Amino acid sequence: MAGIAGRGPELAMLRGWVDAARGGAGRLVLCGGEAGIGKTRLAQEVAGAALATGAAVAWGRCVETEGAPAYWPWRQVLRALGADADEVLAAAQAEAPEDRFRLFEEVTRVVGRAARKQGLVIILDDVHRGDEPSLLLLRHLADQVAELPLLVLATFRDFEPDSVLPRVLPELLRSPAAERLELKGLTLAEVGQQLSGATNAVAVRIHQITGGNPLFVREIARAIADGSWREDRPPRTVLDMVAARLRKVSPQCRRLVQAAAIIGRDFQLGLLASTVPEQLAECLPLVDEAIAFGFVDRVGDGGDYRFVHALTRDAVEASLPTADRAALHRTVAEALETRFGDDLAEHLADIARHRRELAQYGESEAARRWTVLAADDAVRRLAYEEGVRLYRAALELAPIGDDERCRIQLALGRAAYLAGDLHGCLAAAVAAAAAARNPEQKGEAALVLEAVPDQGINASAKRLCEAALAEVSDDALRARLLAQRSHLAFYDGEQERLDALSEDALRLARRSKDDHALADALRARQEACPGPAGRDERLQLATEMLALAQRTDNARAAMWGELWRLDALIESGQLAAAAEELPALKVAVDRLGGPVSAWHHDRVAACVAQATGRYADAARLGRRGFERMRLVERAPATGAYFALQIALAGHIGVTEDAATFARQTFDPPPRFATMARLSRAHLMMCAGLPEEAEASYRQAGPLENWSLPAFFVLPAYVYAALACGGLGRRGDLAVLVDRLESFRGEHAVGNGVAYMGPAELALGRAEVVLGRLDAAVDDLEAAVRRADCAGAPGFVAEAQYHLAAALLARSGPGDCERAKPLAKEAGRLMGSLGMIAYADQVAALLGRLDGSPPDGLSRREVEVAELVAEGLTNRQIGERLFISERTAQNHVQHILTKLGFATRSQIATWSTRR
């Protein structure tokens, strides 16, 4: 363990994790401790051990001072892996927050490919100083580390007040592959090992002074060796030690090291020579002197150097008088501008840092200009959080005029929106509007923030939008504002305003011939045309959006056009045509990239698979889409996956995923609250939990007060009707049948998420419960035809089963003869599709049609059936019969199975007739 004292256990653990990673069990190790505790030294030992095993090693060092370009540690890692960092991190113009995930996925792909070759160790040093986008990229990779032959070792300093790491660290530690390693101070014995020839008393004294901090101990050992250690005047900090040593070097070396400290912890000798200024040859012996005195080390063979520790650089910088420090910042900034003038991209943030140091000396205009350039570059690189930080820094550099303030606030608002900071976005939009000096600026301020599921933010966005509309006359800008106002109305459920707002937006956009305005207006108009009544127009809008996509080569517009067309095809029961359209959606999604677009494909493909009876494919696609989307936008990911699970439960039973969702507390957006409770009530009935179903249904409130999203009205009525039928809520069920009447000939599907069959299927099942058997038979016959025409075999079988049961219940002339082949066909089809939810019910129905005993119930089950007929709940049945509520529930479930029934109302009807 030579060369690194006191870290034997930690090094052994890390070597074990390297071996495990090479075997395919990746790890993310987060190594923390105070400054100078030996984190980097330990990482160097791990790197050497990994290289000895044949693994590759890539370092990414974060810069202690401001000024590094976005994703700087990852740029270093990518270059170490032989990848073109500029190409990997290249980004198209961002339009939505999720666009950055394409970049994250590309970095993960490159890292994964390198890891699979021979095993890989990535060392990210000093991540407490990393920019937020770099830490978010690490968080993205952390979710996949466990499946790669990869060890990521990230070192960080504890208790850094300005760091963003404390916000990200808990999420990193939640990774299944995460390990936390805390480095503590050396023991007395270990300190003694570092002090050659020192007495035990001296070792005890030094241990007390340093707390076992290896860097501090090493600095004192150096002082003992050169004779400058004075036991009666011990240093208070490492900084004191470095400052004392700095006074011993030559004046020329001191000036060189001080200039290097202003450049940063890492510096190139060529840039340093331009800063001093000296000829390069004259700098070489001075650098050697700095190395000999323990200030800097060489990094590679290309003229790159690094201070031995961040505290060393801090101490050297602190030795500079204010005037000298300011002069060096100016000199370094000018040298960077001259040296890298042809390509400043990687140096903009550094130049801006040096220029901001000069702002207090009357140079704020130049500082602000460079800071805005650096912020613009960060946003182009999809480093939104870094852009936000830099724009805010620019706004602090007074004096600043209203026009420039408005422009910077607009840029800040857009960056904050892309970073997911909605409140920061709103504050910037309001500030931009306040500083605006013309209608165009007010309009742009109103468009900074998009509609979101937050009523408070939307209320402020409405005020900005309406104030801008009062002044803006330009067709294109006005169209975009009207589209924005329409979106806000859609989110707030103001359906009555959507039509006029979206229609005006589309009219102006078409007149302006502005493609951006047209895309916004088309999306607003699509939201205003929900349900069957708006389907034809939605198809026309899809065609127009696809034409726009082709004209502008816009993958996002192509995705929306394809999605709208698919939604309309599924809703109209053209499932075969929808399946044929899926490849076109896949092309657009692949071009666009990112998890959100991929989720859109997976949710629609899962819906088509579920509708056409390919249940395993539906479950697989739905799960994949959920996993892709949940880290980006959990609410829509959860809502769509939950809806799919409910649809599957009706045919293949309640899966483990569905049961998990049913047990979880899910807080949907306000507009979807009623919908979520109704769908959960139906799922609970599928799970055989009527008490829980009743509770969920009650939470939806009185039927006349339901608030449903416009695109989900029909599915919501279907969920509610099925739940009411099972719960025996005949009053609500009768009202729902009346409401479903207007949807005859339609298919229940909400926005390409889950298909619930023809409306006549829900009507027929409800009418059976209400005793309207003639109407039920008519509707179920229509449901069989419509499901067959749509290409939905599972719903054909479901409708056939319920039609056979309705015919048997009616028992009119020829009904039983008609019912038997229907039941047999339903059973055959259900068996071929794997519709296990109906297996027992079909068997019981066939048994009754074959003349088997009509019930086969036990005496206790007959008693329970009679109590169900009296309208008692499971709890009340349990109290009457002195059994538990759960036992009563089991009896009811057995009765349903034996009699081939689906609802308690059918039990009640059977018991009364018996």
C-alpha angles and dihedrals in degrees: 000000000000117000098031117063125204098007101096097118093045093047091049091053092048092049088052091051090049090054091047091049092052086054091056101266100112124201139202108207118193108198115192138178144123124296112288095016092123105260095138092042090054090048090053090054091049090050090053092048091049093050089051089058092052097256122136120245128206125183128206114185121195117219117244093211126056116262108076116128119250116284089013097156090048091049088058092047093050092049090049088054091053094251125136100249093196091053096045093046094041110125136194118227109294117239101166137021093252093060089086091066089074088063092046091050092050092052089047090050093052092046092047092050091051092046093053092057099065109333123280138226117198116193116197106189123205097358089173084079095046122117115254095248089056090052091048089052088052089051090052092051092045091069090060102036093093091064096049135074087245138122116196113193113191118185122200141173118241123238102017104161097200096046123111089207095094088064093051101034097079090053091049091051091053089066109111088230096051124120126179120214120187118196117212132191122284119267121247091260092051091049089052090055089059094052107072110210096356118141121243090251091055090047091051091049093049092046088054092049097045102032086225093296103162095213092050091046090050092051091051091047088054090050091050089050095051094042098245096112114112115187091198091055107038118181118253097215145006087258090063090053094050093046090053092050092048089061090061099060125085117276090246092052091045091053091048094049092047091052089049090053090057090051090053142257090299118047142164119234092225093058091044091053089053089052101048088037107233137127112270092243091055091053096056098076090044091054089049088053090051090051092049091053092050100250102116142012133208117254110206122318102290104090095272120138137182136198109248090239139002089243089056091056091045091053093049092049090048089058092066121098114237095253093050091048092052092047091051092049089054093047093048092048092051092046091052092048091050099040096047100027093127093058116014097163096109093041104046095094091047093049089048090052092054092044092051089056086061097047092092089060095061099278099106095123093060090042092053093047093053092043092053090048089052091047092050090051092050092053091047087055089051090247090134098165091053089050090052091051093049096045089052090049089052092052090055092061103093144229099054131160125233095249093053092042090054092050093049092045090052091052090045091051093051092048092048090050091051089048090055093247098135096170091050089048092051093048091052092047091052091047091048091051091050091051094043116120100186139034093255092059091048089051093050090049091055091051095053093085122052127208112280136177091265116101094199094054092042091053090057091044090053092054091050091047096049092045090053093046089056090063109024117095102166108113098223096046092043090051090053091048092050090049089051091050089049091052090052091051090050092053092047094048095247092146093159091065097044097079098056096038095049093042091053091046093053093046092053093043092054091047092050093051087216110147095204091053091045093053091050092047094048091054091048092049092048089057089053094058105065130165131002094320092062098039098100092050091047089056090052090049089050090054091050092047091050090050089051090049092052093046094050099030088236114162093191092055089048090053093052093047092051092046092052091049092048093048091052093047093051091046091052092050096250095135096155090053089048091053089052090053095053095084090057090053089049091055092053092044093050091050092049095043128190134097098276096058090043089052091054089055094046095048093051093042089050090051092052091047092049092047093050095048098256092130099165091052090047092052092047095047093044093051092047091051092048092051090050095049106035095080092050105040112357099183098061091037091054095042095052094044092047091052091051092049091052092051091049092048091063091062110023100024132250109319124210090256091052091049090050092051091047091055095046125091104243119187105197124192111280094255090058099043096099092042091052093052094048093048091047090052089055091048090051090053089051088052092052093248105127095164092057089043090053092050092050092047091051090052089062088068129219113342093238090058098051116131111202132179108254094238093052104047097108096045089048092053090049092051090047094047093051092047093047091049091055093044095047093240093153096167095057090039092058090052091049091051089055090050093047091054092082090057097059110138092027134106123234108238131132118216096316096303108108134354119222100180134248116337088238089066092061090042093052094047091049093048091054089057091048091051093244092134099162091054090043093054092049093049095044091051088053090047091055091052095045095046090049092049090049093052094243104138096175090058091045088057093044092051091046092052094049091044090053091048091049092050091050091048091050092044093188124157108309094358096118091047090053093044098057100063089041091055092046092050090047091051093048093049093044091051093051092049096044095243094165093165088076100038098101094038093053091047091051092047092050090049092055092047090051091057098259116153107294096239120002087199124155120241091257091050090052088053091050091048090053091052091049087054087055088058097249121156122231090261092052092046089052092051092048094049097034093241131121121272090242091054090050089050091052091051091052091049091050091050091051091050096046094047095041091238129145102197141044088236090065089052089051092050092048093048093049093049091046 
